[in-house]
Amino acid sequence: MPRVKRGTNRTDHRKKVLKRAKGFFLTKSKLHRAAQEAVEKALRYGYVGRKLKKRSYRSLWIVRIGAACRMNGLSYSRFMNGLKKAGIDLNRKVLADIAINDASSFTQLTGKAKAALA
């Protein structure tokens, strides 16, 4: 019976895991089993973190828009309602950018929102 040499599947998989675990503390970067657990957990945290990032950015934009609205004598919710009634369809990311970088344009937007509410 001929001798069978195994493929590299097991070695390749272990190398891949250890490469992903590079920089982890102590055995988590050296031993396969500990590294495997640490990498799986890190990937889970990364997945959740990508979802949380979207939430935190949206709340940041809302805070920025709200602050700029207050400077123009309007609350955030009334401003958003006024924009909707005026038919101005800008998302919060763009509104926050306008509020920070172009105050005069934002003042015009608040004026249009106030007019739509009245």
DSSP file (Angstrom, degrees, kcal/mol; ACC not computed):
  #  RESIDUE AA STRUCTURE BP1 BP2  ACC     N-H-->O    O-->H-N    N-H-->O    O-->H-N    TCO  KAPPA ALPHA  PHI   PSI    X-CA   Y-CA   Z-CA
    1    1 A M              0   0    0      0, 0.0     2,-0.0     0, 0.0     0, 0.0   0.000 360.0 360.0 360.0 133.5    0.0    0.0    0.0
    2    2 A P        -     0   0    0      0, 0.0     2,-0.3     0, 0.0     0, 0.0  -0.331 360.0-105.6 -73.3 152.6    1.4    3.4   -1.0
    3    3 A R        -     0   0    0     -2,-0.0     2,-0.5     1,-0.0     0, 0.0  -0.554  31.4-144.4 -76.6 137.1    2.4    6.0    1.7
    4    4 A V        -     0   0    0     -2,-0.3     2,-0.5     0, 0.0    -1,-0.0  -0.905   6.3-157.7-108.0 124.5   -0.1    8.9    1.9
    5    5 A K        -     0   0    0     -2,-0.5    -2,-0.0     1,-0.0     0, 0.0  -0.876  24.0-124.0 -98.3 130.1    1.2   12.4    2.7
    6    6 A R        -     0   0    0     -2,-0.5    -1,-0.0     1,-0.1     0, 0.0  -0.257  22.7-114.1 -69.8 157.9   -1.4   14.7    4.2
    7    7 A G        -     0   0    0      1,-0.1     4,-0.2     4,-0.0     3,-0.2  -0.037  29.1-104.1 -77.2-170.8   -2.3   18.0    2.6
    8    8 A T  S  > S+     0   0    0      1,-0.2     4,-3.1     2,-0.1     5,-0.3   0.217  84.1 111.7-103.1  14.2   -1.7   21.4    4.3
    9    9 A N  H  > S+     0   0    0      1,-0.2     4,-2.6     2,-0.2     5,-0.2   0.927  79.7  43.7 -57.0 -50.9   -5.3   22.1    5.3
   10   10 A R  H  > S+     0   0    0     -3,-0.2     4,-2.2     1,-0.2    -1,-0.2   0.927 117.5  45.3 -62.6 -46.2   -4.8   21.8    9.1
   11   11 A T  H  > S+     0   0    0     -4,-0.2     4,-2.6     1,-0.2     5,-0.2   0.918 112.9  50.9 -63.3 -43.8   -1.5   23.8    9.0
   12   12 A D  H  X S+     0   0    0     -4,-3.1     4,-2.2     1,-0.2    -1,-0.2   0.921 110.5  48.7 -61.3 -44.4   -3.0   26.4    6.8
   13   13 A H  H  X S+     0   0    0     -4,-2.6     4,-2.2    -5,-0.3    -1,-0.2   0.920 112.7  47.9 -62.6 -43.8   -6.1   26.9    9.0
   14   14 A R  H  X S+     0   0    0     -4,-2.2     4,-2.7     1,-0.2     5,-0.2   0.897 111.0  50.7 -65.4 -40.2   -3.9   27.2   12.2
   15   15 A K  H  X S+     0   0    0     -4,-2.6     4,-2.3     1,-0.2    -1,-0.2   0.902 109.2  52.0 -62.5 -40.2   -1.6   29.7   10.5
   16   16 A K  H  X S+     0   0    0     -4,-2.2     4,-1.9    -5,-0.2    -2,-0.2   0.918 111.4  46.3 -62.7 -44.4   -4.6   31.7    9.5
   17   17 A V  H  X S+     0   0    0     -4,-2.2     4,-1.6     1,-0.2    -2,-0.2   0.934 113.9  47.6 -64.1 -46.7   -6.0   31.8   13.0
   18   18 A L  H  < S+     0   0    0     -4,-2.7    -1,-0.2     1,-0.2    -2,-0.2   0.834 109.3  54.2 -67.0 -31.2   -2.6   32.7   14.6
   19   19 A K  H >< S+     0   0    0     -4,-2.3     3,-1.1    -5,-0.2    -1,-0.2   0.905 109.2  48.0 -67.4 -39.8   -2.0   35.4   12.0
   20   20 A R  H 3< S+     0   0    0     -4,-1.9    -2,-0.2     1,-0.2    -1,-0.2   0.808 110.0  53.5 -67.4 -28.7   -5.4   36.9   13.0
   21   21 A A  T >< S+     0   0    0     -4,-1.6     3,-2.3    -5,-0.1    -1,-0.2   0.365  77.2 133.5 -88.5   5.2   -4.4   36.7   16.6
   22   22 A K  T <  S+     0   0    0     -3,-1.1     3,-0.1     1,-0.3    -3,-0.1  -0.343  71.7  23.7 -59.4 130.0   -1.2   38.5   16.2
   23   23 A G  T 3  S+     0   0    0      1,-0.3    -1,-0.3     3,-0.1     6,-0.1   0.320  90.3 131.2  95.8  -8.4   -0.8   41.1   18.9
   24   24 A F    <   -     0   0    0     -3,-2.3    -1,-0.3     4,-0.1     2,-0.3  -0.344  66.4 -87.9 -74.1 163.9   -3.1   39.4   21.4
   25   25 A F  S >  S-     0   0    0      3,-0.1     3,-1.7    -3,-0.1     5,-0.2  -0.535  71.9 -46.6 -83.5 134.3   -1.9   38.9   25.0
   26   26 A L  G >  S+     0   0    0     -2,-0.3     3,-1.7     1,-0.3     4,-0.3  -0.144 126.3   3.5  51.3-126.6    0.1   35.9   26.1
   27   27 A T  G >> S+     0   0    0      1,-0.3     4,-2.4     2,-0.2     3,-1.0   0.708 116.6  78.1 -68.0 -18.9   -1.2   32.5   24.9
   28   28 A K  G <4 S+     0   0    0     -3,-1.7    -1,-0.3     1,-0.3    -2,-0.2   0.720 103.6  36.7 -63.5 -18.1   -4.0   34.1   22.9
   29   29 A S  G <4 S+     0   0    0     -3,-1.7    -1,-0.3    -5,-0.2    -2,-0.2   0.450 125.2  39.2-108.4  -2.0   -1.4   34.9   20.2
   30   30 A K  T <4 S+     0   0    0     -3,-1.0     2,-0.4    -4,-0.3    -2,-0.2   0.790 101.5  61.1-114.5 -43.5    0.7   31.7   20.6
   31   31 A L  S  X S-     0   0    0     -4,-2.4     4,-2.7     1,-0.1     5,-0.2  -0.753  71.4-136.8 -99.4 136.5   -1.5   28.6   21.2
   32   32 A H  H  > S+     0   0    0     -2,-0.4     4,-3.0     1,-0.2     5,-0.2   0.902  99.3  47.8 -59.5 -47.6   -4.0   27.6   18.6
   33   33 A R  H  > S+     0   0    0      1,-0.2     4,-2.0     2,-0.2    -1,-0.2   0.938 116.7  42.3 -63.3 -47.3   -6.9   26.7   20.9
   34   34 A A  H  > S+     0   0    0      1,-0.2     4,-2.3     2,-0.2    -1,-0.2   0.895 116.0  50.3 -64.5 -39.5   -6.7   30.0   22.9
   35   35 A A  H  X S+     0   0    0     -4,-2.7     4,-2.9    -8,-0.3     5,-0.2   0.898 107.3  54.2 -65.2 -40.2   -6.1   32.0   19.7
   36   36 A Q  H  X S+     0   0    0     -4,-3.0     4,-2.3    -5,-0.2    -2,-0.2   0.929 111.2  44.8 -59.6 -46.7   -9.1   30.4   18.0
   37   37 A E  H  X S+     0   0    0     -4,-2.0     4,-2.3     1,-0.2    -1,-0.2   0.916 114.6  48.6 -64.2 -43.4  -11.4   31.4   20.9
   38   38 A A  H  X S+     0   0    0     -4,-2.3     4,-2.5     1,-0.2    -2,-0.2   0.898 111.9  48.7 -65.2 -40.4   -9.9   34.9   21.1
   39   39 A V  H  X S+     0   0    0     -4,-2.9     4,-2.5     2,-0.2    -1,-0.2   0.917 110.9  50.1 -66.6 -43.1  -10.3   35.4   17.3
   40   40 A E  H  X S+     0   0    0     -4,-2.3     4,-2.0    -5,-0.2    -2,-0.2   0.921 113.2  46.5 -60.7 -43.4  -13.9   34.2   17.3
   41   41 A K  H  X S+     0   0    0     -4,-2.3     4,-2.6     1,-0.2    -2,-0.2   0.910 111.4  51.6 -65.7 -41.5  -14.7   36.6   20.2
   42   42 A A  H  X S+     0   0    0     -4,-2.5     4,-2.4     1,-0.2    -2,-0.2   0.896 108.9  50.8 -62.1 -40.3  -12.9   39.4   18.5
   43   43 A L  H  X S+     0   0    0     -4,-2.5     4,-2.1     2,-0.2    -1,-0.2   0.882 109.8  50.5 -65.5 -37.5  -14.9   38.8   15.3
   44   44 A R  H  X S+     0   0    0     -4,-2.0     4,-2.4     2,-0.2     5,-0.2   0.938 111.3  47.9 -63.5 -46.0  -18.1   38.9   17.2
   45   45 A Y  H  X S+     0   0    0     -4,-2.6     4,-2.8     1,-0.2    -2,-0.2   0.888 110.8  52.5 -61.6 -38.5  -17.1   42.2   18.9
   46   46 A G  H  X S+     0   0    0     -4,-2.4     4,-1.8     2,-0.2    -1,-0.2   0.900 108.6  49.6 -64.3 -40.8  -16.2   43.6   15.5
   47   47 A Y  H  X S+     0   0    0     -4,-2.1     4,-1.1     2,-0.2    -2,-0.2   0.940 114.9  43.4 -63.3 -47.8  -19.6   42.6   14.0
   48   48 A V  H  X S+     0   0    0     -4,-2.4     4,-2.4     1,-0.2     3,-0.5   0.904 110.9  56.7 -64.1 -40.9  -21.5   44.2   16.9
   49   49 A G  H  X S+     0   0    0     -4,-2.8     4,-2.3     1,-0.2    -1,-0.2   0.849 100.8  56.5 -61.0 -35.8  -19.1   47.3   16.8
   50   50 A R  H  X S+     0   0    0     -4,-1.8     4,-0.9     1,-0.2    -1,-0.2   0.851 110.1  45.8 -66.1 -32.3  -20.0   48.0   13.2
   51   51 A K  H  X S+     0   0    0     -4,-1.1     4,-1.4    -3,-0.5     3,-0.3   0.905 112.2  50.2 -73.9 -41.6  -23.6   48.2   14.1
   52   52 A L  H  X S+     0   0    0     -4,-2.4     4,-2.7     1,-0.2     5,-0.2   0.846 102.5  62.0 -65.0 -33.7  -23.0   50.4   17.2
   53   53 A K  H  X S+     0   0    0     -4,-2.3     4,-2.3     1,-0.2    -1,-0.2   0.898 101.5  51.7 -60.3 -40.8  -20.9   52.8   15.1
   54   54 A K  H  X S+     0   0    0     -4,-0.9     4,-2.1    -3,-0.3    -1,-0.2   0.915 111.3  47.9 -61.8 -43.3  -23.9   53.6   12.9
   55   55 A R  H  X S+     0   0    0     -4,-1.4     4,-2.3     1,-0.2    -2,-0.2   0.928 111.7  48.4 -62.5 -46.1  -26.0   54.4   16.0
   56   56 A S  H  X S+     0   0    0     -4,-2.7     4,-2.0     1,-0.2    -1,-0.2   0.874 111.1  50.3 -68.4 -35.7  -23.4   56.5   17.6
   57   57 A Y  H  X S+     0   0    0     -4,-2.3     4,-2.6    -5,-0.2    -1,-0.2   0.922 109.6  51.2 -66.4 -42.2  -22.7   58.6   14.5
   58   58 A R  H  X S+     0   0    0     -4,-2.1     4,-2.2     1,-0.2    -2,-0.2   0.922 110.6  48.2 -60.7 -42.9  -26.5   59.2   14.0
   59   59 A S  H  X S+     0   0    0     -4,-2.3     4,-2.2     2,-0.2    -1,-0.2   0.870 110.2  52.9 -66.5 -34.9  -26.8   60.4   17.6
   60   60 A L  H  X S+     0   0    0     -4,-2.0     4,-2.3     2,-0.2    -2,-0.2   0.928 109.2  48.9 -62.8 -45.0  -23.7   62.7   17.1
   61   61 A W  H  X S+     0   0    0     -4,-2.6     4,-2.7     1,-0.2     5,-0.2   0.905 110.2  51.4 -61.3 -41.3  -25.4   64.2   14.0
   62   62 A I  H  X S+     0   0    0     -4,-2.2     4,-2.7     1,-0.2    -1,-0.2   0.903 109.3  50.3 -64.1 -41.0  -28.6   64.8   15.9
   63   63 A V  H  X S+     0   0    0     -4,-2.2     4,-2.3     2,-0.2    -1,-0.2   0.927 112.4  47.2 -62.0 -44.5  -26.7   66.5   18.7
   64   64 A R  H  X S+     0   0    0     -4,-2.3     4,-2.1     2,-0.2    -2,-0.2   0.915 113.9  46.3 -64.3 -43.8  -25.0   68.8   16.2
   65   65 A I  H  X S+     0   0    0     -4,-2.7     4,-2.4     1,-0.2    -1,-0.2   0.923 112.1  52.1 -64.4 -43.4  -28.2   69.6   14.3
   66   66 A G  H  X S+     0   0    0     -4,-2.7     4,-2.2    -5,-0.2    -2,-0.2   0.897 109.0  49.5 -60.3 -41.9  -30.0   70.3   17.6
   67   67 A A  H  X S+     0   0    0     -4,-2.3     4,-1.5     1,-0.2    -1,-0.2   0.910 112.2  47.5 -64.2 -42.4  -27.3   72.7   18.8
   68   68 A A  H  X S+     0   0    0     -4,-2.1     4,-0.7     1,-0.2    -2,-0.2   0.861 111.0  52.2 -68.0 -34.6  -27.4   74.6   15.5
   69   69 A C  H ><>S+     0   0    0     -4,-2.4     5,-1.8     1,-0.2     3,-1.0   0.916 105.8  53.8 -65.7 -43.2  -31.2   74.7   15.6
   70   70 A R  H ><5S+     0   0    0     -4,-2.2     3,-1.6     1,-0.3    -1,-0.2   0.872 103.4  56.8 -60.0 -36.9  -31.2   76.1   19.2
   71   71 A M  H 3<5S+     0   0    0     -4,-1.5    -1,-0.3     1,-0.3    -2,-0.2   0.761 109.8  46.4 -65.3 -22.9  -28.8   78.9   18.0
   72   72 A N  T <<5S-     0   0    0     -3,-1.0    -1,-0.3    -4,-0.7    -2,-0.2   0.193 124.1-102.9-104.1  14.1  -31.5   79.8   15.4
   73   73 A G  T < 5S+     0   0    0     -3,-1.6     2,-0.3     1,-0.2    -3,-0.2   0.870  84.8 106.8  74.1  38.7  -34.4   79.7   17.9
   74   74 A L      < -     0   0    0     -5,-1.8    -2,-0.2    -8,-0.2    -1,-0.2  -0.997  64.4-121.7-147.3 145.2  -35.9   76.3   17.0
   75   75 A S     >  -     0   0    0     -2,-0.3     4,-2.2     1,-0.1     5,-0.2  -0.484  29.8-114.2 -83.5 162.0  -36.0   72.9   18.6
   76   76 A Y  H  > S+     0   0    0      1,-0.2     4,-2.6     2,-0.2     5,-0.2   0.928 114.4  47.9 -60.0 -47.5  -34.6   69.8   16.7
   77   77 A S  H  > S+     0   0    0      1,-0.2     4,-2.2     2,-0.2    -1,-0.2   0.896 113.1  47.0 -66.8 -39.3  -37.9   68.1   16.4
   78   78 A R  H  > S+     0   0    0      2,-0.2     4,-2.6     1,-0.2    -1,-0.2   0.875 111.7  52.8 -68.6 -35.0  -39.7   71.2   15.1
   79   79 A F  H  X S+     0   0    0     -4,-2.2     4,-2.4     2,-0.2    -2,-0.2   0.940 111.2  45.0 -62.7 -47.9  -36.8   71.8   12.7
   80   80 A M  H  X S+     0   0    0     -4,-2.6     4,-2.1     1,-0.2    -2,-0.2   0.894 114.0  49.8 -65.1 -39.0  -37.1   68.3   11.2
   81   81 A N  H  X S+     0   0    0     -4,-2.2     4,-2.4    -5,-0.2    -1,-0.2   0.908 110.7  50.4 -64.0 -41.9  -40.8   68.5   11.0
   82   82 A G  H  X S+     0   0    0     -4,-2.6     4,-2.1     1,-0.2    -2,-0.2   0.894 109.3  50.4 -64.0 -40.9  -40.5   71.9    9.2
   83   83 A L  H  X>S+     0   0    0     -4,-2.4     5,-2.5     2,-0.2     4,-0.7   0.910 110.4  50.2 -62.9 -40.7  -38.1   70.5    6.7
   84   84 A K  H ><5S+     0   0    0     -4,-2.1     3,-0.8     1,-0.2    -2,-0.2   0.923 112.3  46.4 -63.5 -43.9  -40.4   67.6    6.0
   85   85 A K  H 3<5S+     0   0    0     -4,-2.4    -1,-0.2     1,-0.2    -2,-0.2   0.836 110.5  53.7 -67.7 -31.7  -43.3   69.9    5.5
   86   86 A A  H 3<5S-     0   0    0     -4,-2.1    -1,-0.2    -5,-0.2    -2,-0.2   0.598 114.3-118.8 -77.7 -10.4  -41.2   72.2    3.3
   87   87 A G  T <<5 +     0   0    0     -3,-0.8     2,-0.7    -4,-0.7    -3,-0.2   0.711  63.4 146.6  80.4  20.5  -40.3   69.2    1.1
   88   88 A I      < -     0   0    0     -5,-2.5     2,-0.9    -6,-0.2    -1,-0.3  -0.824  30.2-166.3 -93.2 115.7  -36.6   69.4    1.8
   89   89 A D        +     0   0    0     -2,-0.7     2,-0.4    -3,-0.1    -5,-0.0  -0.700  27.7 143.4-109.7  80.8  -35.2   65.9    1.9
   90   90 A L        -     0   0    0     -2,-0.9     2,-0.1     3,-0.0    -2,-0.1  -0.949  43.7-127.1-116.1 137.9  -31.7   66.1    3.4
   91   91 A N     >  -     0   0    0     -2,-0.4     4,-2.3     1,-0.1     5,-0.2  -0.325  27.3-105.8 -80.1 168.7  -30.4   63.3    5.7
   92   92 A R  H  > S+     0   0    0      1,-0.2     4,-2.6     2,-0.2     5,-0.2   0.812 116.6  58.8 -66.3 -31.8  -28.9   64.0    9.1
   93   93 A K  H  > S+     0   0    0      2,-0.2     4,-1.8     1,-0.2    -1,-0.2   0.942 110.8  41.6 -61.9 -47.3  -25.3   63.5    8.0
   94   94 A V  H  > S+     0   0    0      2,-0.2     4,-2.5     1,-0.2    -2,-0.2   0.900 114.0  52.4 -68.2 -41.2  -25.6   66.2    5.4
   95   95 A L  H  X S+     0   0    0     -4,-2.3     4,-2.6     1,-0.2    -2,-0.2   0.903 109.4  49.5 -62.0 -41.4  -27.5   68.5    7.8
   96   96 A A  H  X S+     0   0    0     -4,-2.6     4,-1.7     2,-0.2    -1,-0.2   0.891 110.7  50.3 -65.0 -39.0  -24.9   68.1   10.5
   97   97 A D  H  X S+     0   0    0     -4,-1.8     4,-2.7    -5,-0.2     5,-0.4   0.913 112.1  47.0 -65.4 -42.2  -22.1   68.9    8.0
   98   98 A I  H  X S+     0   0    0     -4,-2.5     4,-2.5     1,-0.2     8,-0.4   0.913 109.3  55.2 -63.5 -42.3  -24.0   72.0    6.9
   99   99 A A  H  < S+     0   0    0     -4,-2.6    -1,-0.2    -5,-0.2    -2,-0.2   0.865 116.7  36.3 -60.1 -37.1  -24.6   73.1   10.5
  100  100 A I  H  < S+     0   0    0     -4,-1.7     3,-0.3    -5,-0.1    -2,-0.2   0.916 128.7  29.3 -82.8 -45.3  -20.8   72.9   11.3
  101  101 A N  H  < S+     0   0    0     -4,-2.7     2,-0.3     1,-0.2    -3,-0.2   0.693 126.6  32.9 -95.4 -20.2  -19.3   74.1    8.0
  102  102 A D     X  +     0   0    0     -4,-2.5     4,-1.8    -5,-0.4    -1,-0.2  -0.661  57.6 170.0-141.2  81.1  -21.8   76.6    6.6
  103  103 A A  H  > S+     0   0    0     -2,-0.3     4,-2.2    -3,-0.3     5,-0.1   0.841  77.9  57.2 -64.4 -35.2  -23.8   78.4    9.2
  104  104 A S  H  > S+     0   0    0      1,-0.2     4,-1.8     2,-0.2    -1,-0.2   0.909 107.6  47.3 -65.9 -40.6  -25.4   80.8    6.8
  105  105 A S  H  > S+     0   0    0      1,-0.2     4,-2.2     2,-0.2    -1,-0.2   0.893 111.0  52.0 -64.6 -39.1  -26.9   78.0    4.7
  106  106 A F  H  X S+     0   0    0     -4,-1.8     4,-2.5    -8,-0.4    -2,-0.2   0.884 106.2  54.1 -66.0 -36.2  -28.2   76.3    7.9
  107  107 A T  H  X S+     0   0    0     -4,-2.2     4,-2.1     2,-0.2    -1,-0.2   0.898 107.8  50.4 -62.6 -39.8  -29.8   79.6    8.9
  108  108 A Q  H  X S+     0   0    0     -4,-1.8     4,-2.2     2,-0.2    -2,-0.2   0.902 109.2  51.7 -63.2 -40.6  -31.6   79.7    5.6
  109  109 A L  H  X S+     0   0    0     -4,-2.2     4,-2.3     1,-0.2    -2,-0.2   0.912 109.2  49.2 -62.7 -42.2  -32.8   76.1    6.2
  110  110 A T  H  X S+     0   0    0     -4,-2.5     4,-2.6     1,-0.2    -1,-0.2   0.885 109.2  53.7 -64.8 -36.4  -34.1   77.0    9.6
  111  111 A G  H  X S+     0   0    0     -4,-2.1     4,-2.3     2,-0.2    -2,-0.2   0.915 110.0  46.5 -61.3 -43.1  -35.9   79.9    8.0
  112  112 A K  H  X S+     0   0    0     -4,-2.2     4,-2.0     2,-0.2    -2,-0.2   0.876 112.0  51.1 -67.0 -37.0  -37.6   77.6    5.5
  113  113 A A  H  X S+     0   0    0     -4,-2.3     4,-1.6     2,-0.2    -2,-0.2   0.912 110.5  48.5 -66.4 -41.8  -38.5   75.2    8.2
  114  114 A K  H  X S+     0   0    0     -4,-2.6     4,-1.7     1,-0.2    -2,-0.2   0.907 111.3  50.6 -63.4 -41.6  -40.1   78.0   10.3
  115  115 A A  H  < S+     0   0    0     -4,-2.3    -1,-0.2     1,-0.2    -2,-0.2   0.885 109.6  50.4 -64.0 -37.8  -42.0   79.2    7.3
  116  116 A A  H  < S+     0   0    0     -4,-2.0    -1,-0.2     1,-0.2    -2,-0.2   0.825 110.6  50.0 -70.0 -31.1  -43.3   75.7    6.6
  117  117 A L  H  <        0   0    0     -4,-1.6    -1,-0.2     1,-0.2    -2,-0.2   0.816 360.0 360.0 -76.1 -30.4  -44.5   75.3   10.2
  118  118 A A     <        0   0    0     -4,-1.7    -1,-0.2    -5,-0.1    -2,-0.2   0.478 360.0 360.0 -77.1 360.0  -46.3   78.6   10.2
